[in-house]
Amino acid sequence: MDIFEKCRNYTVVKDALAAGIPYPYFIPLTENEGTEASFHGHKLIMCGSNNYLGLTTHPKVRQAAIDAINRYGTSCTGSRFLNGTLEMHEELENALAEYVGKEKALVFSTGMQTNLGVISSLVGRHDVVVLDKDDHASIVDGARLSYGETKRFRHNDVADLERVLSGIPKDKGILVVVDGLFSMGGDIAPLPEIIPLVKQYGARLMVDDAHATGVLGGGRGTAAHFGVTEDVDLIMSTFSKSFASLGGFIAGDANTMHFVKHTARSMIFSASIPPSNAAAALASLQIMRDEPERVQRLAEIGDRMRRELRDLGFKIGGTVSPIIPIMIGDDARTIGVWKALFDAGVFVNPVVSPAVPEGQQLLRTSYMATHTDEQLDQVLATFETVGKAAGLI
């Protein structure tokens, strides 16, 4: 048996292209300047980015990255464990810990590597990791890499979480991991209901705030949004969204951070984030502090788009954030609506099976603090035209 046989037999994308179905992934954008993008000269309003605060084009963020390259070069060429730690990395860690309200923080090379390293290092052979069924793939993969047992509960179903926790033997260590703000549905984990259960069953709670930092809690995330920061053991986030950079971090108590620092394989065996990325993240964090009106503007835009898309007749689920899904429920129809929006100048993300269960196919839209009212007017007008033509509204 040739191990490459599966590659030759993987024809689903080729078959779709041969049938004339538009291909909506790996689109090589010519430009991507915040709220606008272009593809071969075709201008698009970007409604599919995670650049929630619009900081990738902020002059202070750009200049910080340029200055770091001029001072340090383009790479640290080594892991944090050996030669790849700069004073800037530790400065960033200290600032992040203070920002999210924890004792210490650790910076990893990507958000994915943060979840892989933290979960796999903490969950041992005699432990159990409990996941929400809609948790991000990086959380699922971190659980797979651990030597412990993985259990899952129905999305945001606290009663089902209790059912799972009550069935775990008392001699097992338990780590519950949830997204704070879920990246597809735009809904929020009910932390005030989860925390009492976690405490009752002697578990620890980790919240992935990749999409919540810069968005919820005045920018400080889901725990701050609910006022429960002290009751959340670990707060994780990424730099590839509101921080306008690349990397990730975990924050918690000093002892846990010390343990993870010396046992997380994705930290020890990966090169550290380049100076330019660390500097961009630091600059973005300072802007979050100095310009809270960006978070407020983002919230206002999210409120408007949810209200007006619902008023038009679109099904947008239970979102309470600037992440707004357009529920469609069929692969071909979802791709067709995506293409019509794309041709009309609006960039969104189609999510089809098996990424979501059959019948839950959707268009993921997300908005930025830097979208203008005129751009939003155009987006809504385009959605109305396309939605009516497609029979969605």
C-alpha positions as CSV (number, residue, x, y, z in Angstrom):
1,M,0.0,0.0,0.0
2,D,1.4,3.4,-1.1
3,I,1.0,5.9,1.6
4,F,0.4,8.5,-1.1
5,E,-2.6,6.6,-2.4
6,K,-4.9,8.7,-0.3
7,C,-3.5,11.8,-2.0
8,R,-4.4,10.5,-5.5
9,N,-7.8,9.5,-4.3
10,Y,-8.5,13.0,-2.8
11,T,-10.5,14.5,-5.7
12,V,-13.3,16.4,-4.0
13,V,-11.8,19.8,-4.8
14,K,-10.7,18.8,-8.3
15,D,-14.2,17.4,-9.1
16,A,-15.9,20.5,-7.9
17,L,-13.6,22.7,-10.0
18,A,-14.2,20.5,-13.0
19,A,-18.0,20.9,-12.4
20,G,-17.6,24.6,-12.5
21,I,-18.2,25.2,-8.8
22,P,-16.4,28.3,-7.6
23,Y,-13.5,27.7,-5.3
24,P,-13.6,30.0,-2.3
25,Y,-10.4,29.1,-0.4
26,F,-6.7,30.0,-0.6
27,I,-7.6,33.2,-2.5
28,P,-4.4,35.1,-3.2
29,L,-5.2,38.7,-2.4
30,T,-3.2,41.4,-4.2
31,E,-3.8,43.8,-1.3
32,N,-5.4,43.5,2.1
33,E,-5.4,46.9,3.8
34,G,-7.7,46.6,6.7
35,T,-11.2,47.1,5.6
36,E,-10.4,46.8,1.9
37,A,-8.8,44.1,-0.2
38,S,-8.3,43.4,-3.9
39,F,-8.1,40.4,-6.1
40,H,-6.7,40.9,-9.5
41,G,-7.9,44.5,-9.5
42,H,-11.4,43.6,-8.1
43,K,-12.0,45.8,-5.0
44,L,-13.6,44.2,-2.0
45,I,-14.9,45.4,1.4
46,M,-13.3,43.0,3.8
47,C,-16.0,41.4,6.0
48,G,-14.1,38.1,6.7
49,S,-11.0,39.2,8.7
50,N,-10.2,38.8,12.4
51,N,-8.5,42.2,12.4
52,Y,-11.2,43.3,14.8
53,L,-9.6,46.6,15.9
54,G,-8.1,47.4,12.5
55,L,-4.6,47.7,14.0
56,T,-2.7,46.0,11.1
57,T,-2.7,49.4,9.4
58,H,-2.2,51.6,12.5
59,P,1.0,53.7,11.9
60,K,2.3,53.0,15.5
61,V,2.1,49.3,15.0
62,R,3.8,49.4,11.6
63,Q,6.5,51.7,12.9
64,A,7.1,49.4,15.9
65,A,7.6,46.4,13.7
66,I,10.0,48.4,11.4
67,D,12.0,49.7,14.3
68,A,12.4,46.2,15.7
69,I,13.6,44.8,12.4
70,N,16.1,47.7,12.2
71,R,17.4,46.9,15.7
72,Y,17.2,43.1,15.9
73,G,17.0,41.8,12.4
74,T,14.2,39.5,11.1
75,S,14.4,36.5,13.4
76,C,15.7,35.2,16.7
77,T,16.7,31.9,15.0
78,G,16.2,29.8,18.1
79,S,13.7,28.7,20.7
80,R,12.7,30.6,23.8
81,F,14.4,27.8,25.8
82,L,17.8,28.4,24.3
83,N,18.9,31.5,22.5
84,G,15.5,32.9,21.3
85,T,14.4,35.0,24.3
86,L,14.7,38.7,24.0
87,E,14.0,41.3,26.8
88,M,11.2,42.3,24.5
89,H,9.5,38.9,24.9
90,E,9.5,39.2,28.7
91,E,8.3,42.8,28.5
92,L,5.4,41.6,26.4
93,E,4.7,38.8,28.8
94,N,4.6,41.1,31.8
95,A,2.3,43.6,30.0
96,L,-0.1,40.8,28.9
97,A,-0.3,39.3,32.4
98,E,-1.2,42.7,33.8
99,Y,-3.7,43.4,31.0
100,V,-5.7,40.2,31.5
101,G,-5.4,40.2,35.3
102,K,-3.1,37.3,35.9
103,E,0.2,36.8,37.7
104,K,2.3,35.6,34.8
105,A,2.1,35.0,31.0
106,L,4.1,33.1,28.4
107,V,4.4,34.0,24.8
108,F,4.4,31.2,22.1
109,S,5.1,31.3,18.4
110,T,1.5,31.0,17.3
111,G,-1.9,30.7,18.9
112,M,-2.2,27.1,17.7
113,Q,1.1,26.2,19.4
114,T,-0.1,27.9,22.6
115,N,-3.0,25.5,22.9
116,L,-1.0,22.5,21.7
117,G,1.7,23.1,24.3
118,V,-0.4,24.1,27.3
119,I,-3.0,21.4,27.1
120,S,-0.6,18.6,26.2
121,S,1.8,19.6,29.0
122,L,-0.9,19.9,31.7
123,V,-3.0,16.9,30.9
124,G,-1.2,13.7,31.9
125,R,-2.0,10.0,31.8
126,H,-4.3,10.1,34.8
127,D,-6.1,13.3,33.8
128,V,-9.1,14.2,31.8
129,V,-9.6,17.2,29.5
130,V,-13.2,18.3,29.0
131,L,-14.1,20.3,25.8
132,D,-17.1,22.1,24.4
133,K,-18.0,20.4,21.2
134,D,-17.6,23.7,19.3
135,D,-14.1,24.4,20.7
136,H,-11.4,25.4,18.2
137,A,-9.4,22.8,16.4
138,S,-6.2,23.8,18.2
139,I,-7.9,22.9,21.5
140,V,-9.0,19.6,20.2
141,D,-5.5,18.8,18.8
142,G,-3.9,19.9,22.1
143,A,-6.2,17.3,23.8
144,R,-5.2,14.7,21.3
145,L,-1.5,15.3,21.9
146,S,-1.9,14.9,25.7
147,Y,-1.7,11.5,27.3
148,G,-5.0,12.0,29.1
149,E,-8.6,11.2,28.3
150,T,-10.8,13.6,26.3
151,K,-14.5,14.1,27.0
152,R,-16.8,16.6,25.3
153,F,-20.1,18.3,26.2
154,R,-22.8,19.8,24.0
155,H,-22.1,23.4,23.0
156,N,-22.7,25.9,25.8
157,D,-24.9,23.3,27.6
158,V,-24.1,23.6,31.3
159,A,-26.3,20.7,32.2
160,D,-24.4,18.4,29.8
161,L,-21.1,19.7,31.3
162,E,-22.3,18.6,34.7
163,R,-23.3,15.2,33.4
164,V,-19.7,14.8,32.0
165,L,-18.0,16.1,35.1
166,S,-20.1,13.9,37.5
167,G,-19.0,10.8,35.6
168,I,-15.2,11.4,36.1
169,P,-13.6,9.6,39.0
170,K,-12.5,11.8,41.9
171,D,-8.9,10.8,41.6
172,K,-8.6,12.2,38.1
173,G,-7.2,15.7,37.5
174,I,-9.6,17.7,35.3
175,L,-9.0,20.6,32.9
176,V,-12.1,22.2,31.3
177,V,-11.3,24.2,28.1
178,V,-13.8,26.5,26.4
179,D,-13.6,29.2,23.8
180,G,-14.6,32.5,25.3
181,L,-16.0,33.9,22.1
182,F,-16.8,31.2,19.6
183,S,-15.3,31.9,16.2
184,M,-18.1,30.6,14.0
185,G,-21.3,31.4,16.0
186,G,-20.2,34.6,17.6
187,D,-21.7,33.4,20.9
188,I,-20.1,33.5,24.3
189,A,-19.3,30.7,26.8
190,P,-21.5,31.1,29.9
191,L,-18.6,31.4,32.3
192,P,-20.8,32.5,35.4
193,E,-22.6,29.1,35.0
194,I,-19.5,27.1,34.2
195,I,-17.4,28.3,37.1
196,P,-19.5,26.9,40.0
197,L,-19.5,23.5,38.3
198,V,-15.7,23.6,37.8
199,K,-15.2,24.4,41.4
200,Q,-17.7,21.8,42.6
201,Y,-15.9,19.0,40.8
202,G,-12.4,20.2,41.6
203,A,-11.5,21.0,38.0
204,R,-9.5,23.8,36.5
205,L,-10.8,26.2,33.8
206,M,-8.9,27.4,30.7
207,V,-10.6,30.0,28.4
208,D,-9.4,30.5,24.8
209,D,-9.9,34.2,24.2
210,A,-8.4,34.3,20.7
211,H,-11.5,36.1,19.4
212,A,-12.5,37.8,22.6
213,T,-9.3,39.9,23.4
214,G,-9.9,43.3,22.0
215,V,-13.6,42.6,21.6
216,L,-15.2,41.8,25.0
217,G,-14.7,43.1,28.5
218,G,-13.3,46.5,27.3
219,G,-10.8,44.5,25.3
220,R,-9.6,42.3,28.2
221,G,-11.7,39.3,27.2
222,T,-14.5,37.0,28.3
223,A,-13.6,36.8,32.0
224,A,-13.5,40.5,32.3
225,H,-16.7,40.8,30.4
226,F,-18.4,38.7,33.1
227,G,-16.3,40.1,36.0
228,V,-15.0,36.6,36.8
229,T,-11.2,36.9,36.0
230,E,-10.2,35.6,39.4
231,D,-12.2,32.4,38.9
232,V,-10.7,31.6,35.5
233,D,-7.4,29.7,36.0
234,L,-5.9,30.1,32.5
235,I,-6.5,32.7,29.9
236,M,-5.2,32.1,26.4
237,S,-5.2,34.4,23.4
238,T,-3.5,34.9,20.0
239,F,-1.7,37.9,18.4
240,S,-3.1,37.1,14.9
241,K,-6.4,38.9,15.5
242,S,-6.8,42.1,17.6
243,F,-3.0,42.3,18.2
244,A,-2.3,42.6,14.5
245,S,0.7,40.3,14.6
246,L,1.5,36.6,14.9
247,G,2.0,34.5,18.1
248,G,0.0,33.6,21.2
249,F,0.1,33.6,24.9
250,I,-1.2,31.9,28.0
251,A,-1.7,33.6,31.3
252,G,-2.2,32.2,34.8
253,D,-0.5,31.8,38.2
254,A,3.3,31.8,38.4
255,N,3.7,28.1,39.4
256,T,1.6,26.9,36.4
257,M,3.4,29.2,34.0
258,H,6.8,28.0,35.3
259,F,5.7,24.4,34.7
260,V,4.4,25.0,31.2
261,K,7.5,27.0,30.3
262,H,9.7,24.0,31.0
263,T,7.4,21.2,29.7
264,A,5.4,22.6,26.7
265,R,7.1,21.0,23.6
266,S,5.7,23.6,21.2
267,M,7.6,26.3,23.2
268,I,10.8,24.4,23.8
269,F,11.1,23.1,20.2
270,S,9.9,26.1,18.2
271,A,11.7,29.3,17.3
272,S,10.4,32.3,19.2
273,I,8.3,34.9,17.5
274,P,10.5,37.4,15.6
275,P,11.2,40.8,17.1
276,S,8.9,42.6,14.6
277,N,5.9,40.4,15.8
278,A,6.7,41.0,19.4
279,A,7.0,44.7,18.9
280,A,3.7,44.9,16.9
281,A,1.9,43.0,19.6
282,L,3.3,45.4,22.3
283,A,2.3,48.4,20.3
284,S,-1.2,47.0,19.7
285,L,-1.6,46.3,23.4
286,Q,-0.6,49.9,24.2
287,I,-3.2,51.2,21.7
288,M,-5.9,49.1,23.3
289,R,-5.1,50.8,26.5
290,D,-4.8,54.3,25.0
291,E,-7.7,54.1,22.6
292,P,-10.6,52.3,24.3
293,E,-13.0,54.0,21.8
294,R,-11.9,51.4,19.3
295,V,-13.4,48.6,21.3
296,Q,-16.6,50.7,21.8
297,R,-16.8,51.4,18.1
298,L,-16.5,47.7,17.3
299,A,-19.3,47.0,19.7
300,E,-21.5,49.6,18.1
301,I,-20.8,48.2,14.6
302,G,-21.6,44.7,15.8
303,D,-24.9,45.9,17.3
304,R,-25.8,47.6,14.1
305,M,-25.0,44.8,11.8
306,R,-26.8,42.2,13.9
307,R,-29.9,44.3,14.1
308,E,-30.0,45.2,10.4
309,L,-29.2,41.8,9.1
310,R,-32.0,40.3,11.3
311,D,-34.3,43.1,10.1
312,L,-33.6,42.1,6.5
313,G,-34.6,38.6,7.4
314,F,-31.3,36.7,7.6
315,K,-30.9,34.0,10.1
316,I,-27.8,34.8,12.2
317,G,-28.1,32.4,15.2
318,G,-27.3,33.4,18.7
319,T,-24.4,35.8,18.0
320,V,-23.9,38.7,20.5
321,S,-20.6,39.9,18.9
322,P,-19.1,41.4,15.7
323,I,-18.8,37.8,14.5
324,I,-22.1,37.3,12.6
325,P,-22.9,34.0,10.8
326,I,-25.4,34.0,7.9
327,M,-27.1,30.6,8.3
328,I,-27.8,28.9,4.9
329,G,-27.7,25.1,5.5
330,D,-26.5,23.7,2.1
331,D,-23.0,23.4,0.6
332,A,-23.8,24.4,-2.9
333,R,-26.1,27.3,-1.9
334,T,-23.5,28.6,0.6
335,I,-20.8,28.6,-2.1
336,G,-23.2,30.3,-4.6
337,V,-24.1,33.1,-2.2
338,W,-20.5,33.6,-1.3
339,K,-19.6,34.0,-5.0
340,A,-22.4,36.5,-5.6
341,L,-21.2,38.6,-2.7
342,F,-17.6,38.3,-3.8
343,D,-18.5,39.4,-7.4
344,A,-20.5,42.3,-5.9
345,G,-17.5,43.5,-3.8
346,V,-18.0,41.9,-0.4
347,F,-15.5,39.4,1.0
348,V,-16.9,36.8,3.5
349,N,-16.0,33.3,4.5
350,P,-18.0,30.3,3.4
351,V,-18.1,27.4,6.0
352,V,-19.4,24.1,4.6
353,S,-19.4,20.5,5.7
354,P,-17.5,18.8,7.3
355,A,-16.2,22.0,9.0
356,V,-19.8,22.3,10.3
357,P,-22.4,19.6,10.6
358,E,-24.7,19.0,7.6
359,G,-27.5,21.5,7.6
360,Q,-25.5,24.2,9.5
361,Q,-23.5,25.6,6.6
362,L,-23.0,29.3,6.8
363,L,-21.2,32.4,5.7
364,R,-19.0,33.8,8.5
365,T,-18.9,37.6,8.5
366,S,-16.9,39.6,10.9
367,Y,-16.4,43.4,11.3
368,M,-13.7,45.8,12.3
369,A,-13.7,49.0,14.4
370,T,-12.3,50.8,11.3
371,H,-15.2,50.0,9.0
372,T,-16.8,53.3,8.0
373,D,-20.6,53.8,8.0
374,E,-20.5,54.2,4.3
375,Q,-18.8,50.8,3.9
376,L,-21.4,49.2,6.2
377,D,-24.2,50.8,4.2
378,Q,-22.8,49.3,1.0
379,V,-22.3,45.9,2.7
380,L,-26.0,45.8,3.9
381,A,-27.3,46.9,0.5
382,T,-25.3,44.1,-1.2
383,F,-26.5,41.6,1.3
384,E,-30.1,42.6,0.6
385,T,-29.7,42.4,-3.1
386,V,-27.9,39.0,-3.0
387,G,-30.1,37.6,-0.3
388,K,-33.3,38.3,-2.2
389,A,-31.8,36.9,-5.4
390,A,-30.8,33.7,-3.6
391,G,-34.2,33.4,-1.8
392,L,-32.6,33.8,1.6
393,I,-34.8,36.7,2.5
